[in-house]
Amino acid sequence: MTTEPEEQPQLGTPEGAREARPRRGGRGPGRRRVCPICADRMRVIDYKDVSFLRRFISERGRIDTRRKASTCARHQRALARAIKRARHIALLPYTVDHIRKMGVPSR
């Protein structure tokens, strides 16, 4: 009497399951974002160019972070300096209109 070994199902995988594939969309190295200022080859970030500077300010009136604005460190520092200069001479507001009208909520 010869007995053949029975095929054991693999643990943790249901029958008919697909092979494991590499994940997509998770946290990890993705496509490298290019600094928009480096891409345009801008020499100087002008504090008087308000329409350009507004792209890097959030709807709450804050300066966007490097990660969100996708700028390099050098240009992020220059952007912050230009935005602060534009605010100082009243080309850009420090706060947004709807916050100024309603006031600051108490904590």
NUPAFI-776253 format. One record per residue: residue number from 1; residue in one letter; y, z, x of N, C-alpha, C in turn. Coordinates in steps of 0.02 Angstrom, whole numbers, plus 50000, padded with zeros to 5 digits. Last residue first. Layout:
N
<numi><nr>NUM</nr><rest>a</rest><n_y>Y</n_y><n_z>Z</n_z><n_x>X</n_x><ca_y>Y</ca_y><ca_z>Z</ca_z><ca_x>X</ca_x><c_y>Y</c_y><c_z>Z</c_z><c_x>X</c_x></numi>
...
***
This chain:
107
<numi><nr>107</nr><rest>r</rest><n_y>54033</n_y><n_z>51139</n_z><n_x>49449</n_x><ca_y>53963</ca_y><ca_z>51155</ca_z><ca_x>49464</ca_x><c_y>53942</c_y><c_z>51219</c_z><c_x>49434</c_x></numi>
<numi><nr>106</nr><rest>s</rest><n_y>54130</n_y><n_z>51021</n_z><n_x>49356</n_x><ca_y>54121</ca_y><ca_z>51087</ca_z><ca_x>49388</ca_x><c_y>54047</c_y><c_z>51101</c_z><c_x>49397</c_x></numi>
<numi><nr>105</nr><rest>p</rest><n_y>54171</n_y><n_z>50851</n_z><n_x>49392</n_x><ca_y>54133</ca_y><ca_z>50900</ca_z><ca_x>49353</ca_x><c_y>54125</c_y><c_z>50966</c_z><c_x>49392</c_x></numi>
<numi><nr>104</nr><rest>v</rest><n_y>54333</n_y><n_z>50790</n_z><n_x>49411</n_x><ca_y>54273</ca_y><ca_z>50810</ca_z><ca_x>49447</ca_x><c_y>54235</c_y><c_z>50862</c_z><c_x>49405</c_x></numi>
<numi><nr>103</nr><rest>g</rest><n_y>54395</n_y><n_z>50667</n_z><n_x>49295</n_x><ca_y>54400</ca_y><ca_z>50727</ca_z><ca_x>49335</ca_x><c_y>54333</c_y><c_z>50743</c_z><c_x>49367</c_x></numi>
<numi><nr>102</nr><rest>m</rest><n_y>54412</n_y><n_z>50552</n_z><n_x>49223</n_x><ca_y>54373</ca_y><ca_z>50606</ca_z><ca_x>49193</ca_x><c_y>54379</c_y><c_z>50671</c_z><c_x>49232</c_x></numi>
<numi><nr>101</nr><rest>k</rest><n_y>54492</n_y><n_z>50473</n_z><n_x>49307</n_x><ca_y>54513</ca_y><ca_z>50486</ca_z><ca_x>49238</ca_x><c_y>54477</c_y><c_z>50547</c_z><c_x>49209</c_x></numi>
<numi><nr>100</nr><rest>r</rest><n_y>54420</n_y><n_z>50465</n_z><n_x>49428</n_x><ca_y>54488</ca_y><ca_z>50493</ca_z><ca_x>49427</ca_x><c_y>54510</c_y><c_z>50513</c_z><c_x>49357</c_x></numi>
<numi><nr>99</nr><rest>i</rest><n_y>54307</n_y><n_z>50401</n_z><n_x>49385</n_x><ca_y>54300</ca_y><ca_z>50470</ca_z><ca_x>49410</ca_x><c_y>54369</c_y><c_z>50503</c_z><c_x>49410</c_x></numi>
<numi><nr>98</nr><rest>h</rest><n_y>54353</n_y><n_z>50276</n_z><n_x>49349</n_x><ca_y>54322</ca_y><ca_z>50318</ca_z><ca_x>49297</ca_x><c_y>54313</c_y><c_z>50390</c_z><c_x>49320</c_x></numi>
<numi><nr>97</nr><rest>d</rest><n_y>54406</n_y><n_z>50226</n_z><n_x>49475</n_x><ca_y>54448</ca_y><ca_z>50241</ca_z><ca_x>49417</ca_x><c_y>54416</c_y><c_z>50289</c_z><c_x>49368</c_x></numi>
<numi><nr>96</nr><rest>v</rest><n_y>54342</n_y><n_z>50304</n_z><n_x>49626</n_x><ca_y>54340</ca_y><ca_z>50251</ca_z><ca_x>49575</ca_x><c_y>54380</c_y><c_z>50274</c_z><c_x>49514</c_x></numi>
<numi><nr>95</nr><rest>t</rest><n_y>54434</n_y><n_z>50356</n_z><n_x>49772</n_x><ca_y>54386</ca_y><ca_z>50367</ca_z><ca_x>49718</ca_x><c_y>54392</c_y><c_z>50311</c_z><c_x>49667</c_x></numi>
<numi><nr>94</nr><rest>y</rest><n_y>54516</n_y><n_z>50292</n_z><n_x>49862</n_x><ca_y>54469</ca_y><ca_z>50343</ca_z><ca_x>49887</ca_x><c_y>54415</c_y><c_z>50357</c_z><c_x>49836</c_x></numi>
<numi><nr>93</nr><rest>p</rest><n_y>54542</n_y><n_z>50113</n_z><n_x>49852</n_x><ca_y>54548</ca_y><ca_z>50181</ca_z><ca_x>49826</ca_x><c_y>54498</c_y><c_z>50229</c_z><c_x>49859</c_x></numi>
<numi><nr>92</nr><rest>l</rest><n_y>54622</n_y><n_z>50008</n_z><n_x>49972</n_x><ca_y>54561</ca_y><ca_z>50028</ca_z><ca_x>49937</ca_x><c_y>54571</c_y><c_z>50098</c_z><c_x>49910</c_x></numi>
<numi><nr>91</nr><rest>l</rest><n_y>54751</n_y><n_z>50007</n_z><n_x>50014</n_x><ca_y>54722</ca_y><ca_z>49943</ca_z><ca_x>49995</ca_x><c_y>54657</c_y><c_z>49954</c_z><c_x>49956</c_x></numi>
<numi><nr>90</nr><rest>a</rest><n_y>54816</n_y><n_z>50123</n_z><n_x>50062</n_x><ca_y>54809</ca_y><ca_z>50111</ca_z><ca_x>49990</ca_x><c_y>54789</c_y><c_z>50040</c_z><c_x>49971</c_x></numi>
<numi><nr>89</nr><rest>i</rest><n_y>54806</n_y><n_z>50157</n_z><n_x>50192</n_x><ca_y>54867</ca_y><ca_z>50122</ca_z><ca_x>50172</ca_x><c_y>54862</c_y><c_z>50095</c_z><c_x>50101</c_x></numi>
<numi><nr>88</nr><rest>h</rest><n_y>54682</n_y><n_z>50222</n_z><n_x>50187</n_x><ca_y>54741</ca_y><ca_z>50259</ca_z><ca_x>50210</ca_x><c_y>54805</c_y><c_z>50224</c_z><c_x>50189</c_x></numi>
<numi><nr>87</nr><rest>r</rest><n_y>54591</n_y><n_z>50123</n_z><n_x>50153</n_x><ca_y>54605</ca_y><ca_z>50177</ca_z><ca_x>50106</ca_x><c_y>54670</c_y><c_z>50213</c_z><c_x>50123</c_x></numi>
<numi><nr>86</nr><rest>a</rest><n_y>54592</n_y><n_z>50049</n_z><n_x>50271</n_x><ca_y>54615</ca_y><ca_z>50018</ca_z><ca_x>50209</ca_x><c_y>54630</c_y><c_z>50070</c_z><c_x>50155</c_x></numi>
<numi><nr>85</nr><rest>r</rest><n_y>54537</n_y><n_z>50144</n_z><n_x>50358</n_x><ca_y>54606</ca_y><ca_z>50120</ca_z><ca_x>50369</ca_x><c_y>54634</c_y><c_z>50089</c_z><c_x>50306</c_x></numi>
<numi><nr>84</nr><rest>k</rest><n_y>54409</n_y><n_z>50155</n_z><n_x>50303</n_x><ca_y>54453</ca_y><ca_z>50213</ca_z><ca_x>50305</ca_x><c_y>54526</c_y><c_z>50194</c_z><c_x>50316</c_x></numi>
<numi><nr>83</nr><rest>i</rest><n_y>54363</n_y><n_z>50025</n_z><n_x>50325</n_x><ca_y>54369</ca_y><ca_z>50051</ca_z><ca_x>50256</ca_x><c_y>54416</c_y><c_z>50111</c_z><c_x>50254</c_x></numi>
<numi><nr>82</nr><rest>a</rest><n_y>54363</n_y><n_z>50021</n_z><n_x>50465</n_x><ca_y>54405</ca_y><ca_z>49975</ca_z><ca_x>50427</ca_x><c_y>54415</c_y><c_z>49999</c_z><c_x>50355</c_x></numi>
<numi><nr>81</nr><rest>r</rest><n_y>54267</n_y><n_z>50120</n_z><n_x>50495</n_x><ca_y>54336</ca_y><ca_z>50127</ca_z><ca_x>50521</ca_x><c_y>54383</c_y><c_z>50083</c_z><c_x>50480</c_x></numi>
<numi><nr>80</nr><rest>a</rest><n_y>54155</n_y><n_z>50065</n_z><n_x>50435</n_x><ca_y>54180</ca_y><ca_z>50130</ca_z><ca_x>50412</ca_x><c_y>54252</c_y><c_z>50140</c_z><c_x>50434</c_x></numi>
<numi><nr>79</nr><rest>l</rest><n_y>54142</n_y><n_z>49948</n_z><n_x>50513</n_x><ca_y>54154</ca_y><ca_z>49944</ca_z><ca_x>50441</ca_x><c_y>54184</c_y><c_z>50009</c_z><c_x>50415</c_x></numi>
<numi><nr>78</nr><rest>a</rest><n_y>54114</n_y><n_z>50001</n_z><n_x>50639</n_x><ca_y>54175</ca_y><ca_z>49962</ca_z><ca_x>50630</ca_x><c_y>54193</c_y><c_z>49956</c_z><c_x>50556</c_x></numi>
<numi><nr>77</nr><rest>r</rest><n_y>53990</n_y><n_z>50061</n_z><n_x>50611</n_x><ca_y>54046</ca_y><ca_z>50102</ca_z><ca_x>50634</ca_x><c_y>54112</c_y><c_z>50065</c_z><c_x>50624</c_x></numi>
<numi><nr>76</nr><rest>q</rest><n_y>53919</n_y><n_z>49946</n_z><n_x>50577</n_x><ca_y>53927</ca_y><ca_z>49999</ca_z><ca_x>50527</ca_x><c_y>53984</c_y><c_z>50045</c_z><c_x>50547</c_x></numi>
<numi><nr>75</nr><rest>h</rest><n_y>53918</n_y><n_z>49874</n_z><n_x>50695</n_x><ca_y>53959</ca_y><ca_z>49849</ca_z><ca_x>50640</ca_x><c_y>53967</c_y><c_z>49900</c_z><c_x>50585</c_x></numi>
<numi><nr>74</nr><rest>r</rest><n_y>53831</n_y><n_z>49955</n_z><n_x>50772</n_x><ca_y>53899</ca_y><ca_z>49939</ca_z><ca_x>50795</ca_x><c_y>53944</c_y><c_z>49917</c_z><c_x>50738</c_x></numi>
<numi><nr>73</nr><rest>a</rest><n_y>53713</n_y><n_z>49957</n_z><n_x>50697</n_x><ca_y>53750</ca_y><ca_z>50018</ca_z><ca_x>50708</ca_x><c_y>53822</c_y><c_z>50004</c_z><c_x>50729</c_x></numi>
<numi><nr>72</nr><rest>c</rest><n_y>53704</n_y><n_z>49823</n_z><n_x>50574</n_x><ca_y>53684</ca_y><ca_z>49855</ca_z><ca_x>50636</ca_x><c_y>53730</c_y><c_z>49915</c_z><c_x>50649</c_x></numi>
<numi><nr>71</nr><rest>t</rest><n_y>53672</n_y><n_z>49832</n_z><n_x>50397</n_x><ca_y>53714</ca_y><ca_z>49815</ca_z><ca_x>50454</ca_x><c_y>53685</c_y><c_z>49849</c_z><c_x>50516</c_x></numi>
<numi><nr>70</nr><rest>s</rest><n_y>53626</n_y><n_z>49851</n_z><n_x>50265</n_x><ca_y>53587</ca_y><ca_z>49811</ca_z><ca_x>50313</ca_x><c_y>53630</c_y><c_z>49787</c_z><c_x>50371</c_x></numi>
<numi><nr>69</nr><rest>a</rest><n_y>53669</n_y><n_z>49936</n_z><n_x>50171</n_x><ca_y>53714</ca_y><ca_z>49880</ca_z><ca_x>50187</ca_x><c_y>53680</c_y><c_z>49831</c_z><c_x>50234</c_x></numi>
<numi><nr>68</nr><rest>k</rest><n_y>53563</n_y><n_z>50028</n_z><n_x>50173</n_x><ca_y>53580</ca_y><ca_z>49992</ca_z><ca_x>50111</ca_x><c_y>53622</c_y><c_z>49931</c_z><c_x>50125</c_x></numi>
<numi><nr>67</nr><rest>r</rest><n_y>53564</n_y><n_z>50073</n_z><n_x>50305</n_x><ca_y>53503</ca_y><ca_z>50046</ca_z><ca_x>50275</ca_x><c_y>53517</c_y><c_z>50004</c_z><c_x>50213</c_x></numi>
<numi><nr>66</nr><rest>r</rest><n_y>53692</n_y><n_z>50121</n_z><n_x>50322</n_x><ca_y>53669</ca_y><ca_z>50065</ca_z><ca_x>50362</ca_x><c_y>53609</c_y><c_z>50032</c_z><c_x>50330</c_x></numi>
<numi><nr>65</nr><rest>t</rest><n_y>53769</n_y><n_z>50159</n_z><n_x>50162</n_x><ca_y>53734</ca_y><ca_z>50177</ca_z><ca_x>50224</ca_x><c_y>53712</c_y><c_z>50113</c_z><c_x>50260</c_x></numi>
<numi><nr>64</nr><rest>d</rest><n_y>53932</n_y><n_z>50126</n_z><n_x>50095</n_x><ca_y>53860</ca_y><ca_z>50118</ca_z><ca_x>50095</ca_x><c_y>53830</c_y><c_z>50136</c_z><c_x>50163</c_x></numi>
<numi><nr>63</nr><rest>i</rest><n_y>54054</n_y><n_z>50242</n_z><n_x>50053</n_x><ca_y>54036</ca_y><ca_z>50190</ca_z><ca_x>50101</ca_x><c_y>53959</c_y><c_z>50187</c_z><c_x>50103</c_x></numi>
<numi><nr>62</nr><rest>r</rest><n_y>54089</n_y><n_z>50266</n_z><n_x>49878</n_x><ca_y>54066</ca_y><ca_z>50289</ca_z><ca_x>49943</ca_x><c_y>54049</c_y><c_z>50231</c_z><c_x>49988</c_x></numi>
<numi><nr>61</nr><rest>g</rest><n_y>54116</n_y><n_z>50235</n_z><n_x>49748</n_x><ca_y>54171</ca_y><ca_z>50235</ca_z><ca_x>49795</ca_x><c_y>54153</c_y><c_z>50258</c_z><c_x>49865</c_x></numi>
<numi><nr>60</nr><rest>r</rest><n_y>54016</n_y><n_z>50215</n_z><n_x>49660</n_x><ca_y>54047</ca_y><ca_z>50281</ca_z><ca_x>49659</ca_x><c_y>54105</c_y><c_z>50286</c_z><c_x>49708</c_x></numi>
<numi><nr>59</nr><rest>e</rest><n_y>53967</n_y><n_z>50094</n_z><n_x>49693</n_x><ca_y>54004</ca_y><ca_z>50098</ca_z><ca_x>49630</ca_x><c_y>54037</c_y><c_z>50166</c_z><c_x>49622</c_x></numi>
<numi><nr>58</nr><rest>s</rest><n_y>53997</n_y><n_z>50081</n_z><n_x>49873</n_x><ca_y>53956</ca_y><ca_z>50089</ca_z><ca_x>49813</ca_x><c_y>53999</c_y><c_z>50093</c_z><c_x>49751</c_x></numi>
<numi><nr>57</nr><rest>i</rest><n_y>54049</n_y><n_z>49955</n_z><n_x>49983</n_x><ca_y>54067</ca_y><ca_z>50018</ca_z><ca_x>49950</ca_x><c_y>54026</c_y><c_z>50022</c_z><c_x>49886</c_x></numi>
<numi><nr>56</nr><rest>f</rest><n_y>54037</n_y><n_z>49831</n_z><n_x>50038</n_x><ca_y>54003</ca_y><ca_z>49886</ca_z><ca_x>50072</ca_x><c_y>54023</c_y><c_z>49954</c_z><c_x>50045</c_x></numi>
<numi><nr>55</nr><rest>r</rest><n_y>54115</n_y><n_z>49744</n_z><n_x>49968</n_x><ca_y>54043</ca_y><ca_z>49732</ca_z><ca_x>49968</ca_x><c_y>54004</c_y><c_z>49792</c_z><c_x>49996</c_x></numi>
<numi><nr>54</nr><rest>r</rest><n_y>54245</n_y><n_z>49777</n_z><n_x>50002</n_x><ca_y>54218</ca_y><ca_z>49803</ca_z><ca_x>49938</ca_x><c_y>54142</c_y><c_z>49793</c_z><c_x>49933</c_x></numi>
<numi><nr>53</nr><rest>l</rest><n_y>54272</n_y><n_z>49703</n_z><n_x>50116</n_x><ca_y>54256</ca_y><ca_z>49774</ca_z><ca_x>50123</ca_x><c_y>54226</c_y><c_z>49803</c_z><c_x>50060</c_x></numi>
<numi><nr>52</nr><rest>f</rest><n_y>54305</n_y><n_z>49577</n_z><n_x>50063</n_x><ca_y>54246</ca_y><ca_z>49585</ca_z><ca_x>50106</ca_x><c_y>54225</c_y><c_z>49658</c_z><c_x>50110</c_x></numi>
<numi><nr>51</nr><rest>s</rest><n_y>54421</n_y><n_z>49607</n_z><n_x>49993</n_x><ca_y>54363</ca_y><ca_z>49579</ca_z><ca_x>49956</ca_x><c_y>54299</c_y><c_z>49584</c_z><c_x>49997</c_x></numi>
<numi><nr>50</nr><rest>v</rest><n_y>54508</n_y><n_z>49650</n_z><n_x>50094</n_x><ca_y>54483</ca_y><ca_z>49697</ca_z><ca_x>50045</ca_x><c_y>54422</c_y><c_z>49671</c_z><c_x>50008</c_x></numi>
<numi><nr>49</nr><rest>d</rest><n_y>54555</n_y><n_z>49634</n_z><n_x>50239</n_x><ca_y>54511</ca_y><ca_z>49591</ca_z><ca_x>50200</ca_x><c_y>54474</c_y><c_z>49634</c_z><c_x>50148</c_x></numi>
<numi><nr>48</nr><rest>k</rest><n_y>54618</n_y><n_z>49725</n_z><n_x>50317</n_x><ca_y>54658</ca_y><ca_z>49695</ca_z><ca_x>50264</ca_x><c_y>54617</c_y><c_z>49649</c_z><c_x>50219</c_x></numi>
<numi><nr>47</nr><rest>y</rest><n_y>54535</n_y><n_z>49761</n_z><n_x>50419</n_x><ca_y>54544</ca_y><ca_z>49810</ca_z><ca_x>50366</ca_x><c_y>54584</c_y><c_z>49782</c_z><c_x>50308</c_x></numi>
<numi><nr>46</nr><rest>d</rest><n_y>54419</n_y><n_z>49649</n_z><n_x>50485</n_x><ca_y>54489</ca_y><ca_z>49661</ca_z><ca_x>50470</ca_x><c_y>54495</c_y><c_z>49709</c_z><c_x>50411</c_x></numi>
<numi><nr>45</nr><rest>i</rest><n_y>54317</n_y><n_z>49651</n_z><n_x>50615</n_x><ca_y>54315</ca_y><ca_z>49668</ca_z><ca_x>50545</ca_x><c_y>54386</c_y><c_z>49689</c_z><c_x>50526</c_x></numi>
<numi><nr>44</nr><rest>v</rest><n_y>54298</n_y><n_z>49516</n_z><n_x>50728</n_x><ca_y>54334</ca_y><ca_z>49577</ca_z><ca_x>50709</ca_x><c_y>54326</c_y><c_z>49588</c_z><c_x>50634</c_x></numi>
<numi><nr>43</nr><rest>r</rest><n_y>54203</n_y><n_z>49412</n_z><n_x>50737</n_x><ca_y>54226</ca_y><ca_z>49446</ca_z><ca_x>50797</ca_x><c_y>54255</c_y><c_z>49515</c_z><c_x>50779</c_x></numi>
<numi><nr>42</nr><rest>m</rest><n_y>54058</n_y><n_z>49363</n_z><n_x>50654</n_x><ca_y>54127</ca_y><ca_z>49387</ca_z><ca_x>50647</ca_x><c_y>54145</c_y><c_z>49426</c_z><c_x>50710</c_x></numi>
<numi><nr>41</nr><rest>r</rest><n_y>53939</n_y><n_z>49290</n_z><n_x>50631</n_x><ca_y>53972</ca_y><ca_z>49289</ca_z><ca_x>50696</ca_x><c_y>54046</c_y><c_z>49309</c_z><c_x>50691</c_x></numi>
<numi><nr>40</nr><rest>d</rest><n_y>53861</n_y><n_z>49304</n_z><n_x>50523</n_x><ca_y>53922</ca_y><ca_z>49263</ca_z><ca_x>50514</ca_x><c_y>53962</c_y><c_z>49256</c_z><c_x>50578</c_x></numi>
<numi><nr>39</nr><rest>a</rest><n_y>53765</n_y><n_z>49390</n_z><n_x>50577</n_x><ca_y>53745</ca_y><ca_z>49324</ca_z><ca_x>50555</ca_x><c_y>53804</c_y><c_z>49277</c_z><c_x>50546</c_x></numi>
<numi><nr>38</nr><rest>c</rest><n_y>53837</n_y><n_z>49506</n_z><n_x>50597</n_x><ca_y>53811</ca_y><ca_z>49470</ca_z><ca_x>50656</ca_x><c_y>53793</c_y><c_z>49398</c_z><c_x>50637</c_x></numi>
<numi><nr>37</nr><rest>i</rest><n_y>53856</n_y><n_z>49536</n_z><n_x>50463</n_x><ca_y>53915</ca_y><ca_z>49524</ca_z><ca_x>50505</ca_x><c_y>53894</c_y><c_z>49488</c_z><c_x>50569</c_x></numi>
<numi><nr>36</nr><rest>p</rest><n_y>53731</n_y><n_z>49559</n_z><n_x>50411</n_x><ca_y>53770</ca_y><ca_z>49504</ca_z><ca_x>50384</ca_x><c_y>53831</c_y><c_z>49487</c_z><c_x>50427</c_x></numi>
<numi><nr>35</nr><rest>c</rest><n_y>53590</n_y><n_z>49587</n_z><n_x>50509</n_x><ca_y>53657</ca_y><ca_z>49612</ca_z><ca_x>50496</ca_x><c_y>53699</c_y><c_z>49554</c_z><c_x>50471</c_x></numi>
<numi><nr>34</nr><rest>v</rest><n_y>53433</n_y><n_z>49558</n_z><n_x>50435</n_x><ca_y>53483</ca_y><ca_z>49537</ca_z><ca_x>50484</ca_x><c_y>53552</c_y><c_z>49563</c_z><c_x>50462</c_x></numi>
<numi><nr>33</nr><rest>r</rest><n_y>53282</n_y><n_z>49644</n_z><n_x>50423</n_x><ca_y>53344</ca_y><ca_z>49623</ca_z><ca_x>50391</ca_x><c_y>53396</c_y><c_z>49609</c_z><c_x>50445</c_x></numi>
<numi><nr>32</nr><rest>r</rest><n_y>53116</n_y><n_z>49599</n_z><n_x>50444</n_x><ca_y>53175</ca_y><ca_z>49628</ca_z><ca_x>50476</ca_x><c_y>53237</c_y><c_z>49599</c_z><c_x>50444</c_x></numi>
<numi><nr>31</nr><rest>r</rest><n_y>52992</n_y><n_z>49639</n_z><n_x>50328</n_x><ca_y>53034</ca_y><ca_z>49587</ca_z><ca_x>50357</ca_x><c_y>53097</c_y><c_z>49618</c_z><c_x>50385</c_x></numi>
<numi><nr>30</nr><rest>g</rest><n_y>52913</n_y><n_z>49791</n_z><n_x>50372</n_x><ca_y>52920</ca_y><ca_z>49733</ca_z><ca_x>50330</ca_x><c_y>52961</c_y><c_z>49680</c_z><c_x>50366</c_x></numi>
<numi><nr>29</nr><rest>p</rest><n_y>52812</n_y><n_z>49922</n_z><n_x>50414</n_x><ca_y>52856</ca_y><ca_z>49871</ca_z><ca_x>50441</ca_x><c_y>52856</c_y><c_z>49809</c_z><c_x>50396</c_x></numi>
<numi><nr>28</nr><rest>g</rest><n_y>52802</n_y><n_z>50026</n_z><n_x>50268</n_x><ca_y>52780</ca_y><ca_z>50002</ca_z><ca_x>50333</ca_x><c_y>52827</c_y><c_z>49948</c_z><c_x>50357</c_x></numi>
<numi><nr>27</nr><rest>r</rest><n_y>52741</n_y><n_z>50062</n_z><n_x>50113</n_x><ca_y>52789</ca_y><ca_z>50080</ca_z><ca_x>50165</ca_x><c_y>52762</c_y><c_z>50057</c_z><c_x>50232</c_x></numi>
<numi><nr>26</nr><rest>g</rest><n_y>52682</n_y><n_z>49915</n_z><n_x>50027</n_x><ca_y>52685</ca_y><ca_z>49986</ca_z><ca_x>50042</ca_x><c_y>52739</c_y><c_z>50001</c_z><c_x>50093</c_x></numi>
<numi><nr>25</nr><rest>g</rest><n_y>52667</n_y><n_z>49780</n_z><n_x>50004</n_x><ca_y>52719</ca_y><ca_z>49815</ca_z><ca_x>49968</ca_x><c_y>52722</c_y><c_z>49890</c_z><c_x>49982</c_x></numi>
<numi><nr>24</nr><rest>r</rest><n_y>52490</n_y><n_z>49767</n_z><n_x>50015</n_x><ca_y>52557</ca_y><ca_z>49737</ca_z><ca_x>50020</ca_x><c_y>52606</c_y><c_z>49781</c_z><c_x>49983</c_x></numi>
<numi><nr>23</nr><rest>r</rest><n_y>52342</n_y><n_z>49804</n_z><n_x>50107</n_x><ca_y>52391</ca_y><ca_z>49817</ca_z><ca_x>50055</ca_x><c_y>52456</c_y><c_z>49780</c_z><c_x>50069</c_x></numi>
<numi><nr>22</nr><rest>p</rest><n_y>52201</n_y><n_z>49700</n_z><n_x>50142</n_x><ca_y>52259</ca_y><ca_z>49739</ca_z><ca_x>50166</ca_x><c_y>52311</c_y><c_z>49746</c_z><c_x>50111</c_x></numi>
<numi><nr>21</nr><rest>r</rest><n_y>52057</n_y><n_z>49728</n_z><n_x>50041</n_x><ca_y>52108</ca_y><ca_z>49684</ca_z><ca_x>50068</ca_x><c_y>52165</c_y><c_z>49726</c_z><c_x>50095</c_x></numi>
<numi><nr>20</nr><rest>a</rest><n_y>51884</n_y><n_z>49748</n_z><n_x>50023</n_x><ca_y>51949</ca_y><ca_z>49781</ca_z><ca_x>50034</ca_x><c_y>51997</c_y><c_z>49731</c_z><c_x>50067</c_x></numi>
<numi><nr>19</nr><rest>e</rest><n_y>51805</n_y><n_z>49641</n_z><n_x>49904</n_x><ca_y>51811</ca_y><ca_z>49671</ca_z><ca_x>49970</ca_x><c_y>51880</c_y><c_z>49700</c_z><c_x>49979</c_x></numi>
<numi><nr>18</nr><rest>r</rest><n_y>51780</n_y><n_z>49692</n_z><n_x>49732</n_x><ca_y>51801</ca_y><ca_z>49646</ca_z><ca_x>49785</ca_x><c_y>51803</c_y><c_z>49681</c_z><c_x>49852</c_x></numi>
<numi><nr>17</nr><rest>a</rest><n_y>51633</n_y><n_z>49744</n_z><n_x>49646</n_x><ca_y>51701</ca_y><ca_z>49756</ca_z><ca_x>49670</ca_x><c_y>51717</c_y><c_z>49708</c_z><c_x>49727</c_x></numi>
<numi><nr>16</nr><rest>g</rest><n_y>51506</n_y><n_z>49736</n_z><n_x>49602</n_x><ca_y>51550</ca_y><ca_z>49681</ca_z><ca_x>49584</ca_x><c_y>51622</c_y><c_z>49691</c_z><c_x>49608</c_x></numi>
<numi><nr>15</nr><rest>e</rest><n_y>51484</n_y><n_z>49909</n_z><n_x>49579</n_x><ca_y>51454</ca_y><ca_z>49843</ca_z><ca_x>49587</ca_x><c_y>51503</c_y><c_z>49790</c_z><c_x>49564</c_x></numi>
<numi><nr>14</nr><rest>p</rest><n_y>51603</n_y><n_z>50017</n_z><n_x>49660</n_x><ca_y>51565</ca_y><ca_z>49995</ca_z><ca_x>49602</ca_x><c_y>51537</c_y><c_z>49924</c_z><c_x>49613</c_x></numi>
<numi><nr>13</nr><rest>t</rest><n_y>51595</n_y><n_z>50117</n_z><n_x>49797</n_x><ca_y>51615</ca_y><ca_z>50050</ca_z><ca_x>49776</ca_x><c_y>51572</c_y><c_z>50030</c_z><c_x>49716</c_x></numi>
<numi><nr>12</nr><rest>g</rest><n_y>51546</n_y><n_z>50242</n_z><n_x>49829</n_x><ca_y>51618</ca_y><ca_z>50234</ca_z><ca_x>49821</ca_x><c_y>51640</c_y><c_z>50165</c_z><c_x>49800</c_x></numi>
<numi><nr>11</nr><rest>l</rest><n_y>51407</n_y><n_z>50192</n_z><n_x>49925</n_x><ca_y>51442</ca_y><ca_z>50244</ca_z><ca_x>49888</ca_x><c_y>51516</c_y><c_z>50228</c_z><c_x>49884</c_x></numi>
<numi><nr>10</nr><rest>q</rest><n_y>51308</n_y><n_z>50051</n_z><n_x>49896</n_x><ca_y>51358</ca_y><ca_z>50084</ca_z><ca_x>49937</ca_x><c_y>51396</c_y><c_z>50135</c_z><c_x>49895</c_x></numi>
<numi><nr>9</nr><rest>p</rest><n_y>51139</n_y><n_z>50068</n_z><n_x>49842</n_x><ca_y>51207</ca_y><ca_z>50045</ca_z><ca_x>49830</ca_x><c_y>51256</c_y><c_z>50085</c_z><c_x>49874</c_x></numi>
<numi><nr>8</nr><rest>q</rest><n_y>50998</n_y><n_z>50028</n_z><n_x>49939</n_x><ca_y>51039</ca_y><ca_z>50082</ca_z><ca_x>49912</ca_x><c_y>51109</c_y><c_z>50055</c_z><c_x>49899</c_x></numi>
<numi><nr>7</nr><rest>e</rest><n_y>50852</n_y><n_z>49946</n_z><n_x>49913</n_x><ca_y>50922</ca_y><ca_z>49938</ca_z><ca_x>49933</ca_x><c_y>50963</c_y><c_z>49992</c_z><c_x>49898</c_x></numi>
<numi><nr>6</nr><rest>e</rest><n_y>50700</n_y><n_z>50022</n_z><n_x>49969</n_x><ca_y>50745</ca_y><ca_z>50001</ca_z><ca_x>49914</ca_x><c_y>50816</c_y><c_z>49994</c_z><c_x>49941</c_x></numi>
<numi><nr>5</nr><rest>p</rest><n_y>50580</n_y><n_z>49963</n_z><n_x>50081</n_x><ca_y>50636</ca_y><ca_z>50008</ca_z><ca_x>50068</ca_x><c_y>50681</c_y><c_z>49979</c_z><c_x>50014</c_x></numi>
<numi><nr>4</nr><rest>e</rest><n_y>50416</n_y><n_z>49934</n_z><n_x>50017</n_x><ca_y>50477</ca_y><ca_z>49907</ca_z><ca_x>50046</ca_x><c_y>50535</c_y><c_z>49955</c_z><c_x>50032</c_x></numi>
<numi><nr>3</nr><rest>t</rest><n_y>50260</n_y><n_z>49991</n_z><n_x>50055</n_x><ca_y>50320</ca_y><ca_z>50002</ca_z><ca_x>50013</ca_x><c_y>50380</c_y><c_z>49974</c_z><c_x>50051</c_x></numi>
<numi><nr>2</nr><rest>t</rest><n_y>50097</n_y><n_z>49945</n_z><n_x>50043</n_x><ca_y>50159</ca_y><ca_z>49940</ca_z><ca_x>50081</ca_x><c_y>50217</c_y><c_z>49949</c_z><c_x>50033</c_x></numi>
<numi><nr>1</nr><rest>m</rest><n_y>49942</n_y><n_z>50000</n_z><n_x>50040</n_x><ca_y>50000</ca_y><ca_z>50000</ca_z><ca_x>50000</ca_x><c_y>50063</c_y><c_z>50000</c_z><c_x>50044</c_x></numi>
***
